[in-house]
Amino acid sequence: MFTYNKAEVLGSLGADPVIRTFQNGGRVCKFSVATSNRWKDTAGNWKEDTFWHSIVIFDEFNIKLAEKYLKKGS
């Protein structure tokens, strides 16, 4: 039986993706996505936390998509 986990991270890219090629021809793509959480504290002031998520892609099809569409700030 095959199982997998799925997570969706919606945010902004902190920098263009970095794609590296291994000696055996395989590739890896790395980038960071920022997500923010906003809320009002007990005094009624807005607060915001930003979280950075490190993303690593090993699948060649998805690396090609990242190369084509992902840019800083998108």
PDB file of N, CA, C and O in Angstrom:
ATOM      1  N   MET A   1       0.843  -1.177   0.000  1.00  0.00           N
ATOM      2  CA  MET A   1       0.000   0.000   0.000  1.00  0.00           C
ATOM      3  C   MET A   1       0.889   1.241   0.000  1.00  0.00           C
ATOM      4  O   MET A   1       1.882   1.298   0.725  1.00  0.00           O
ATOM      5  N   PHE A   2       0.535   2.221  -0.805  1.00  0.00           N
ATOM      6  CA  PHE A   2       1.286   3.464  -0.913  1.00  0.00           C
ATOM      7  C   PHE A   2       0.536   4.579  -0.181  1.00  0.00           C
ATOM      8  O   PHE A   2      -0.650   4.798  -0.426  1.00  0.00           O
ATOM      9  N   THR A   3       1.214   5.262   0.694  1.00  0.00           N
ATOM     10  CA  THR A   3       0.618   6.402   1.377  1.00  0.00           C
ATOM     11  C   THR A   3       1.526   7.611   1.200  1.00  0.00           C
ATOM     12  O   THR A   3       2.725   7.466   0.959  1.00  0.00           O
ATOM     13  N   TYR A   4       0.962   8.779   1.319  1.00  0.00           N
ATOM     14  CA  TYR A   4       1.744   9.998   1.223  1.00  0.00           C
ATOM     15  C   TYR A   4       1.107  11.074   2.076  1.00  0.00           C
ATOM     16  O   TYR A   4      -0.068  11.000   2.435  1.00  0.00           O
ATOM     17  N   ASN A   5       1.906  12.067   2.389  1.00  0.00           N
ATOM     18  CA  ASN A   5       1.414  13.235   3.116  1.00  0.00           C
ATOM     19  C   ASN A   5       1.326  14.404   2.155  1.00  0.00           C
ATOM     20  O   ASN A   5       2.109  14.504   1.210  1.00  0.00           O
ATOM     21  N   LYS A   6       0.385  15.274   2.394  1.00  0.00           N
ATOM     22  CA  LYS A   6       0.203  16.443   1.545  1.00  0.00           C
ATOM     23  C   LYS A   6       0.071  17.671   2.429  1.00  0.00           C
ATOM     24  O   LYS A   6      -0.658  17.660   3.422  1.00  0.00           O
ATOM     25  N   ALA A   7       0.781  18.728   2.061  1.00  0.00           N
ATOM     26  CA  ALA A   7       0.678  19.997   2.786  1.00  0.00           C
ATOM     27  C   ALA A   7       0.615  21.120   1.763  1.00  0.00           C
ATOM     28  O   ALA A   7       1.325  21.093   0.758  1.00  0.00           O
ATOM     29  N   GLU A   8      -0.225  22.095   2.019  1.00  0.00           N
ATOM     30  CA  GLU A   8      -0.308  23.272   1.165  1.00  0.00           C
ATOM     31  C   GLU A   8       0.205  24.465   1.952  1.00  0.00           C
ATOM     32  O   GLU A   8      -0.281  24.758   3.045  1.00  0.00           O
ATOM     33  N   VAL A   9       1.195  25.154   1.384  1.00  0.00           N
ATOM     34  CA  VAL A   9       1.772  26.334   2.017  1.00  0.00           C
ATOM     35  C   VAL A   9       1.520  27.503   1.079  1.00  0.00           C
ATOM     36  O   VAL A   9       2.069  27.544  -0.022  1.00  0.00           O
ATOM     37  N   LEU A  10       0.690  28.457   1.505  1.00  0.00           N
ATOM     38  CA  LEU A  10       0.372  29.625   0.695  1.00  0.00           C
ATOM     39  C   LEU A  10       1.050  30.832   1.306  1.00  0.00           C
ATOM     40  O   LEU A  10       0.785  31.190   2.454  1.00  0.00           O
ATOM     41  N   GLY A  11       1.928  31.458   0.537  1.00  0.00           N
ATOM     42  CA  GLY A  11       2.660  32.605   1.043  1.00  0.00           C
ATOM     43  C   GLY A  11       3.449  33.255  -0.073  1.00  0.00           C
ATOM     44  O   GLY A  11       3.094  33.133  -1.245  1.00  0.00           O
ATOM     45  N   SER A  12       4.519  33.944   0.286  1.00  0.00           N
ATOM     46  CA  SER A  12       5.370  34.651  -0.675  1.00  0.00           C
ATOM     47  C   SER A  12       6.777  34.078  -0.653  1.00  0.00           C
ATOM     48  O   SER A  12       7.305  33.740   0.406  1.00  0.00           O
ATOM     49  N   LEU A  13       7.384  33.970  -1.839  1.00  0.00           N
ATOM     50  CA  LEU A  13       8.761  33.493  -1.927  1.00  0.00           C
ATOM     51  C   LEU A  13       9.714  34.576  -1.456  1.00  0.00           C
ATOM     52  O   LEU A  13       9.577  35.740  -1.832  1.00  0.00           O
ATOM     53  N   GLY A  14      10.691  34.187  -0.624  1.00  0.00           N
ATOM     54  CA  GLY A  14      11.671  35.134  -0.112  1.00  0.00           C
ATOM     55  C   GLY A  14      12.782  35.412  -1.105  1.00  0.00           C
ATOM     56  O   GLY A  14      13.412  36.468  -1.043  1.00  0.00           O
ATOM     57  N   ALA A  15      13.036  34.482  -2.026  1.00  0.00           N
ATOM     58  CA  ALA A  15      14.087  34.625  -3.036  1.00  0.00           C
ATOM     59  C   ALA A  15      13.757  33.676  -4.185  1.00  0.00           C
ATOM     60  O   ALA A  15      12.924  32.781  -4.040  1.00  0.00           O
ATOM     61  N   ASP A  16      14.413  33.877  -5.324  1.00  0.00           N
ATOM     62  CA  ASP A  16      14.237  32.959  -6.439  1.00  0.00           C
ATOM     63  C   ASP A  16      14.679  31.557  -6.014  1.00  0.00           C
ATOM     64  O   ASP A  16      15.607  31.423  -5.216  1.00  0.00           O
ATOM     65  N   PRO A  17      14.039  30.528  -6.527  1.00  0.00           N
ATOM     66  CA  PRO A  17      14.448  29.158  -6.200  1.00  0.00           C
ATOM     67  C   PRO A  17      15.891  28.890  -6.636  1.00  0.00           C
ATOM     68  O   PRO A  17      16.346  29.410  -7.655  1.00  0.00           O
ATOM     69  N   VAL A  18      16.597  28.080  -5.861  1.00  0.00           N
ATOM     70  CA  VAL A  18      17.961  27.670  -6.187  1.00  0.00           C
ATOM     71  C   VAL A  18      17.897  26.229  -6.671  1.00  0.00           C
ATOM     72  O   VAL A  18      17.411  25.348  -5.961  1.00  0.00           O
ATOM     73  N   ILE A  19      18.391  25.994  -7.883  1.00  0.00           N
ATOM     74  CA  ILE A  19      18.372  24.648  -8.455  1.00  0.00           C
ATOM     75  C   ILE A  19      19.807  24.184  -8.613  1.00  0.00           C
ATOM     76  O   ILE A  19      20.634  24.867  -9.217  1.00  0.00           O
ATOM     77  N   ARG A  20      20.091  23.012  -8.060  1.00  0.00           N
ATOM     78  CA  ARG A  20      21.437  22.437  -8.129  1.00  0.00           C
ATOM     79  C   ARG A  20      21.365  21.106  -8.876  1.00  0.00           C
ATOM     80  O   ARG A  20      20.387  20.363  -8.789  1.00  0.00           O
ATOM     81  N   THR A  21      22.455  20.837  -9.621  1.00  0.00           N
ATOM     82  CA  THR A  21      22.549  19.589 -10.371  1.00  0.00           C
ATOM     83  C   THR A  21      23.644  18.720  -9.756  1.00  0.00           C
ATOM     84  O   THR A  21      24.752  19.189  -9.495  1.00  0.00           O
ATOM     85  N   PHE A  22      23.320  17.459  -9.530  1.00  0.00           N
ATOM     86  CA  PHE A  22      24.286  16.505  -8.980  1.00  0.00           C
ATOM     87  C   PHE A  22      25.146  15.924 -10.096  1.00  0.00           C
ATOM     88  O   PHE A  22      24.816  16.061 -11.274  1.00  0.00           O
ATOM     89  N   GLN A  23      26.229  15.287  -9.731  1.00  0.00           N
ATOM     90  CA  GLN A  23      27.121  14.667 -10.709  1.00  0.00           C
ATOM     91  C   GLN A  23      26.422  13.576 -11.506  1.00  0.00           C
ATOM     92  O   GLN A  23      26.766  13.341 -12.664  1.00  0.00           O
ATOM     93  N   ASN A  24      25.453  12.911 -10.905  1.00  0.00           N
ATOM     94  CA  ASN A  24      24.731  11.838 -11.613  1.00  0.00           C
ATOM     95  C   ASN A  24      23.618  12.375 -12.508  1.00  0.00           C
ATOM     96  O   ASN A  24      22.897  11.590 -13.126  1.00  0.00           O
ATOM     97  N   GLY A  25      23.463  13.705 -12.592  1.00  0.00           N
ATOM     98  CA  GLY A  25      22.453  14.317 -13.450  1.00  0.00           C
ATOM     99  C   GLY A  25      21.160  14.658 -12.741  1.00  0.00           C
ATOM    100  O   GLY A  25      20.327  15.368 -13.304  1.00  0.00           O
ATOM    101  N   GLY A  26      20.963  14.174 -11.521  1.00  0.00           N
ATOM    102  CA  GLY A  26      19.765  14.509 -10.753  1.00  0.00           C
ATOM    103  C   GLY A  26      19.786  15.967 -10.327  1.00  0.00           C
ATOM    104  O   GLY A  26      20.845  16.592 -10.255  1.00  0.00           O
ATOM    105  N   ARG A  27      18.616  16.496 -10.047  1.00  0.00           N
ATOM    106  CA  ARG A  27      18.530  17.895  -9.638  1.00  0.00           C
ATOM    107  C   ARG A  27      17.700  18.032  -8.372  1.00  0.00           C
ATOM    108  O   ARG A  27      16.895  17.164  -8.038  1.00  0.00           O
ATOM    109  N   VAL A  28      17.915  19.145  -7.673  1.00  0.00           N
ATOM    110  CA  VAL A  28      17.135  19.481  -6.482  1.00  0.00           C
ATOM    111  C   VAL A  28      16.846  20.983  -6.534  1.00  0.00           C
ATOM    112  O   VAL A  28      17.678  21.768  -6.989  1.00  0.00           O
ATOM    113  N   CYS A  29      15.674  21.365  -6.069  1.00  0.00           N
ATOM    114  CA  CYS A  29      15.251  22.769  -6.053  1.00  0.00           C
ATOM    115  C   CYS A  29      14.917  23.138  -4.609  1.00  0.00           C
ATOM    116  O   CYS A  29      14.178  22.425  -3.930  1.00  0.00           O
ATOM    117  N   LYS A  30      15.471  24.262  -4.150  1.00  0.00           N
ATOM    118  CA  LYS A  30      15.217  24.731  -2.781  1.00  0.00           C
ATOM    119  C   LYS A  30      14.754  26.185  -2.809  1.00  0.00           C
ATOM    120  O   LYS A  30      15.255  27.000  -3.584  1.00  0.00           O
ATOM    121  N   PHE A  31      13.777  26.492  -1.938  1.00  0.00           N
ATOM    122  CA  PHE A  31      13.325  27.872  -1.771  1.00  0.00           C
ATOM    123  C   PHE A  31      12.593  28.004  -0.447  1.00  0.00           C
ATOM    124  O   PHE A  31      12.252  27.002   0.182  1.00  0.00           O
ATOM    125  N   SER A  32      12.352  29.238  -0.023  1.00  0.00           N
ATOM    126  CA  SER A  32      11.651  29.520   1.231  1.00  0.00           C
ATOM    127  C   SER A  32      10.374  30.281   0.946  1.00  0.00           C
ATOM    128  O   SER A  32      10.330  31.153   0.078  1.00  0.00           O
ATOM    129  N   VAL A  33       9.332  29.936   1.694  1.00  0.00           N
ATOM    130  CA  VAL A  33       8.040  30.602   1.576  1.00  0.00           C
ATOM    131  C   VAL A  33       7.686  31.224   2.927  1.00  0.00           C
ATOM    132  O   VAL A  33       7.775  30.564   3.963  1.00  0.00           O
ATOM    133  N   ALA A  34       7.289  32.485   2.909  1.00  0.00           N
ATOM    134  CA  ALA A  34       6.888  33.186   4.130  1.00  0.00           C
ATOM    135  C   ALA A  34       5.370  33.175   4.240  1.00  0.00           C
ATOM    136  O   ALA A  34       4.663  33.494   3.285  1.00  0.00           O
ATOM    137  N   THR A  35       4.879  32.802   5.420  1.00  0.00           N
ATOM    138  CA  THR A  35       3.452  32.905   5.722  1.00  0.00           C
ATOM    139  C   THR A  35       3.299  33.785   6.959  1.00  0.00           C
ATOM    140  O   THR A  35       4.169  33.804   7.829  1.00  0.00           O
ATOM    141  N   SER A  36       2.198  34.504   7.027  1.00  0.00           N
ATOM    142  CA  SER A  36       1.979  35.422   8.145  1.00  0.00           C
ATOM    143  C   SER A  36       0.668  35.128   8.845  1.00  0.00           C
ATOM    144  O   SER A  36      -0.293  34.649   8.242  1.00  0.00           O
ATOM    145  N   ASN A  37       0.655  35.424  10.117  1.00  0.00           N
ATOM    146  CA  ASN A  37      -0.534  35.279  10.939  1.00  0.00           C
ATOM    147  C   ASN A  37      -0.798  36.623  11.608  1.00  0.00           C
ATOM    148  O   ASN A  37       0.077  37.153  12.292  1.00  0.00           O
ATOM    149  N   ARG A  38      -2.003  37.184  11.419  1.00  0.00           N
ATOM    150  CA  ARG A  38      -2.360  38.481  12.027  1.00  0.00           C
ATOM    151  C   ARG A  38      -3.494  38.296  13.018  1.00  0.00           C
ATOM    152  O   ARG A  38      -4.419  37.518  12.789  1.00  0.00           O
ATOM    153  N   TRP A  39      -3.406  39.026  14.124  1.00  0.00           N
ATOM    154  CA  TRP A  39      -4.454  38.966  15.145  1.00  0.00           C
ATOM    155  C   TRP A  39      -4.415  40.235  15.975  1.00  0.00           C
ATOM    156  O   TRP A  39      -3.438  40.984  15.960  1.00  0.00           O
ATOM    157  N   LYS A  40      -5.506  40.458  16.702  1.00  0.00           N
ATOM    158  CA  LYS A  40      -5.571  41.584  17.636  1.00  0.00           C
ATOM    159  C   LYS A  40      -5.268  41.068  19.034  1.00  0.00           C
ATOM    160  O   LYS A  40      -5.807  40.048  19.464  1.00  0.00           O
ATOM    161  N   ASP A  41      -4.391  41.793  19.743  1.00  0.00           N
ATOM    162  CA  ASP A  41      -4.102  41.400  21.127  1.00  0.00           C
ATOM    163  C   ASP A  41      -5.215  41.902  22.041  1.00  0.00           C
ATOM    164  O   ASP A  41      -6.188  42.492  21.572  1.00  0.00           O
ATOM    165  N   THR A  42      -5.074  41.669  23.335  1.00  0.00           N
ATOM    166  CA  THR A  42      -6.131  42.038  24.285  1.00  0.00           C
ATOM    167  C   THR A  42      -6.347  43.545  24.362  1.00  0.00           C
ATOM    168  O   THR A  42      -7.420  44.000  24.758  1.00  0.00           O
ATOM    169  N   ALA A  43      -5.319  44.330  23.979  1.00  0.00           N
ATOM    170  CA  ALA A  43      -5.446  45.788  23.983  1.00  0.00           C
ATOM    171  C   ALA A  43      -6.043  46.319  22.683  1.00  0.00           C
ATOM    172  O   ALA A  43      -6.264  47.523  22.550  1.00  0.00           O
ATOM    173  N   GLY A  44      -6.305  45.432  21.722  1.00  0.00           N
ATOM    174  CA  GLY A  44      -6.893  45.851  20.452  1.00  0.00           C
ATOM    175  C   GLY A  44      -5.868  46.233  19.398  1.00  0.00           C
ATOM    176  O   GLY A  44      -6.241  46.732  18.336  1.00  0.00           O
ATOM    177  N   ASN A  45      -4.574  46.010  19.666  1.00  0.00           N
ATOM    178  CA  ASN A  45      -3.521  46.321  18.695  1.00  0.00           C
ATOM    179  C   ASN A  45      -3.282  45.124  17.778  1.00  0.00           C
ATOM    180  O   ASN A  45      -3.322  43.973  18.213  1.00  0.00           O
ATOM    181  N   TRP A  46      -3.033  45.419  16.497  1.00  0.00           N
ATOM    182  CA  TRP A  46      -2.753  44.350  15.546  1.00  0.00           C
ATOM    183  C   TRP A  46      -1.340  43.823  15.760  1.00  0.00           C
ATOM    184  O   TRP A  46      -0.396  44.597  15.917  1.00  0.00           O
ATOM    185  N   LYS A  47      -1.205  42.511  15.764  1.00  0.00           N
ATOM    186  CA  LYS A  47       0.078  41.826  15.871  1.00  0.00           C
ATOM    187  C   LYS A  47       0.236  40.928  14.652  1.00  0.00           C
ATOM    188  O   LYS A  47      -0.746  40.479  14.060  1.00  0.00           O
ATOM    189  N   GLU A  48       1.488  40.675  14.287  1.00  0.00           N
ATOM    190  CA  GLU A  48       1.736  39.801  13.138  1.00  0.00           C
ATOM    191  C   GLU A  48       2.993  38.973  13.379  1.00  0.00           C
ATOM    192  O   GLU A  48       4.015  39.484  13.836  1.00  0.00           O
ATOM    193  N   ASP A  49       2.897  37.696  13.064  1.00  0.00           N
ATOM    194  CA  ASP A  49       4.037  36.783  13.101  1.00  0.00           C
ATOM    195  C   ASP A  49       4.273  36.277  11.688  1.00  0.00           C
ATOM    196  O   ASP A  49       3.325  35.959  10.970  1.00  0.00           O
ATOM    197  N   THR A  50       5.532  36.203  11.290  1.00  0.00           N
ATOM    198  CA  THR A  50       5.888  35.638   9.989  1.00  0.00           C
ATOM    199  C   THR A  50       6.674  34.357  10.222  1.00  0.00           C
ATOM    200  O   THR A  50       7.615  34.321  11.016  1.00  0.00           O
ATOM    201  N   PHE A  51       6.274  33.314   9.521  1.00  0.00           N
ATOM    202  CA  PHE A  51       6.934  32.023   9.610  1.00  0.00           C
ATOM    203  C   PHE A  51       7.569  31.699   8.261  1.00  0.00           C
ATOM    204  O   PHE A  51       6.957  31.928   7.218  1.00  0.00           O
ATOM    205  N   TRP A  52       8.786  31.171   8.276  1.00  0.00           N
ATOM    206  CA  TRP A  52       9.492  30.789   7.048  1.00  0.00           C
ATOM    207  C   TRP A  52       9.487  29.276   6.925  1.00  0.00           C
ATOM    208  O   TRP A  52       9.844  28.567   7.865  1.00  0.00           O
ATOM    209  N   HIS A  53       9.081  28.787   5.762  1.00  0.00           N
ATOM    210  CA  HIS A  53       9.008  27.358   5.476  1.00  0.00           C
ATOM    211  C   HIS A  53      10.052  27.033   4.408  1.00  0.00           C
ATOM    212  O   HIS A  53      10.048  27.633   3.333  1.00  0.00           O
ATOM    213  N   SER A  54      10.931  26.100   4.694  1.00  0.00           N
ATOM    214  CA  SER A  54      11.935  25.662   3.721  1.00  0.00           C
ATOM    215  C   SER A  54      11.334  24.539   2.876  1.00  0.00           C
ATOM    216  O   SER A  54      10.859  23.533   3.403  1.00  0.00           O
ATOM    217  N   ILE A  55      11.363  24.729   1.569  1.00  0.00           N
ATOM    218  CA  ILE A  55      10.790  23.768   0.634  1.00  0.00           C
ATOM    219  C   ILE A  55      11.913  23.160  -0.200  1.00  0.00           C
ATOM    220  O   ILE A  55      12.789  23.873  -0.690  1.00  0.00           O
ATOM    221  N   VAL A  56      11.883  21.843  -0.357  1.00  0.00           N
ATOM    222  CA  VAL A  56      12.859  21.134  -1.190  1.00  0.00           C
ATOM    223  C   VAL A  56      12.094  20.236  -2.150  1.00  0.00           C
ATOM    224  O   VAL A  56      11.222  19.472  -1.734  1.00  0.00           O
ATOM    225  N   ILE A  57      12.422  20.328  -3.441  1.00  0.00           N
ATOM    226  CA  ILE A  57      11.758  19.533  -4.470  1.00  0.00           C
ATOM    227  C   ILE A  57      12.791  18.606  -5.115  1.00  0.00           C
ATOM    228  O   ILE A  57      13.862  19.056  -5.523  1.00  0.00           O
ATOM    229  N   PHE A  58      12.468  17.312  -5.206  1.00  0.00           N
ATOM    230  CA  PHE A  58      13.336  16.341  -5.859  1.00  0.00           C
ATOM    231  C   PHE A  58      12.746  15.832  -7.181  1.00  0.00           C
ATOM    232  O   PHE A  58      13.475  15.324  -8.033  1.00  0.00           O
ATOM    233  N   ASP A  59      11.448  15.968  -7.345  1.00  0.00           N
ATOM    234  CA  ASP A  59      10.756  15.466  -8.536  1.00  0.00           C
ATOM    235  C   ASP A  59      11.033  16.369  -9.737  1.00  0.00           C
ATOM    236  O   ASP A  59      10.801  17.576  -9.670  1.00  0.00           O
ATOM    237  N   GLU A  60      11.525  15.793 -10.833  1.00  0.00           N
ATOM    238  CA  GLU A  60      11.949  16.581 -11.998  1.00  0.00           C
ATOM    239  C   GLU A  60      10.802  17.384 -12.614  1.00  0.00           C
ATOM    240  O   GLU A  60      11.006  18.530 -13.014  1.00  0.00           O
ATOM    241  N   PHE A  61       9.616  16.813 -12.697  1.00  0.00           N
ATOM    242  CA  PHE A  61       8.478  17.542 -13.258  1.00  0.00           C
ATOM    243  C   PHE A  61       8.199  18.816 -12.458  1.00  0.00           C
ATOM    244  O   PHE A  61       8.003  19.885 -13.036  1.00  0.00           O
ATOM    245  N   ASN A  62       8.181  18.699 -11.129  1.00  0.00           N
ATOM    246  CA  ASN A  62       7.904  19.853 -10.280  1.00  0.00           C
ATOM    247  C   ASN A  62       9.067  20.847 -10.266  1.00  0.00           C
ATOM    248  O   ASN A  62       8.849  22.046 -10.091  1.00  0.00           O
ATOM    249  N   ILE A  63      10.281  20.371 -10.445  1.00  0.00           N
ATOM    250  CA  ILE A  63      11.431  21.281 -10.557  1.00  0.00           C
ATOM    251  C   ILE A  63      11.272  22.149 -11.802  1.00  0.00           C
ATOM    252  O   ILE A  63      11.542  23.350 -11.761  1.00  0.00           O
ATOM    253  N   LYS A  64      10.839  21.552 -12.900  1.00  0.00           N
ATOM    254  CA  LYS A  64      10.623  22.320 -14.139  1.00  0.00           C
ATOM    255  C   LYS A  64       9.538  23.379 -13.942  1.00  0.00           C
ATOM    256  O   LYS A  64       9.667  24.497 -14.442  1.00  0.00           O
ATOM    257  N   LEU A  65       8.469  23.036 -13.215  1.00  0.00           N
ATOM    258  CA  LEU A  65       7.418  24.018 -12.925  1.00  0.00           C
ATOM    259  C   LEU A  65       7.966  25.163 -12.075  1.00  0.00           C
ATOM    260  O   LEU A  65       7.673  26.330 -12.336  1.00  0.00           O
ATOM    261  N   ALA A  66       8.759  24.829 -11.061  1.00  0.00           N
ATOM    262  CA  ALA A  66       9.348  25.849 -10.188  1.00  0.00           C
ATOM    263  C   ALA A  66      10.261  26.762 -10.994  1.00  0.00           C
ATOM    264  O   ALA A  66      10.231  27.980 -10.817  1.00  0.00           O
ATOM    265  N   GLU A  67      11.071  26.187 -11.876  1.00  0.00           N
ATOM    266  CA  GLU A  67      11.978  26.970 -12.731  1.00  0.00           C
ATOM    267  C   GLU A  67      11.208  27.976 -13.578  1.00  0.00           C
ATOM    268  O   GLU A  67      11.620  29.125 -13.736  1.00  0.00           O
ATOM    269  N   LYS A  68      10.092  27.520 -14.116  1.00  0.00           N
ATOM    270  CA  LYS A  68       9.327  28.341 -15.050  1.00  0.00           C
ATOM    271  C   LYS A  68       8.497  29.424 -14.360  1.00  0.00           C
ATOM    272  O   LYS A  68       8.411  30.544 -14.864  1.00  0.00           O
ATOM    273  N   TYR A  69       7.881  29.105 -13.204  1.00  0.00           N
ATOM    274  CA  TYR A  69       6.885  30.001 -12.635  1.00  0.00           C
ATOM    275  C   TYR A  69       7.246  30.700 -11.337  1.00  0.00           C
ATOM    276  O   TYR A  69       6.670  31.746 -11.037  1.00  0.00           O
ATOM    277  N   LEU A  70       8.167  30.171 -10.560  1.00  0.00           N
ATOM    278  CA  LEU A  70       8.429  30.747  -9.239  1.00  0.00           C
ATOM    279  C   LEU A  70       9.503  31.830  -9.302  1.00  0.00           C
ATOM    280  O   LEU A  70      10.600  31.597  -9.810  1.00  0.00           O
ATOM    281  N   LYS A  71       9.188  32.993  -8.792  1.00  0.00           N
ATOM    282  CA  LYS A  71      10.107  34.120  -8.693  1.00  0.00           C
ATOM    283  C   LYS A  71       9.933  34.783  -7.347  1.00  0.00           C
ATOM    284  O   LYS A  71       8.881  34.653  -6.721  1.00  0.00           O
ATOM    285  N   LYS A  72      10.942  35.485  -6.897  1.00  0.00           N
ATOM    286  CA  LYS A  72      10.887  36.173  -5.603  1.00  0.00           C
ATOM    287  C   LYS A  72       9.635  37.034  -5.511  1.00  0.00           C
ATOM    288  O   LYS A  72       9.309  37.772  -6.441  1.00  0.00           O
ATOM    289  N   GLY A  73       8.937  36.936  -4.387  1.00  0.00           N
ATOM    290  CA  GLY A  73       7.745  37.738  -4.149  1.00  0.00           C
ATOM    291  C   GLY A  73       6.453  37.134  -4.673  1.00  0.00           C
ATOM    292  O   GLY A  73       5.365  37.594  -4.324  1.00  0.00           O
ATOM    293  N   SER A  74       6.563  36.106  -5.510  1.00  0.00           N
ATOM    294  CA  SER A  74       5.337  35.513  -6.067  1.00  0.00           C
ATOM    295  C   SER A  74       4.677  34.584  -5.065  1.00  0.00           C
ATOM    296  O   SER A  74       3.637  33.997  -5.360  1.00  0.00           O
TER     297      SER A  74
END
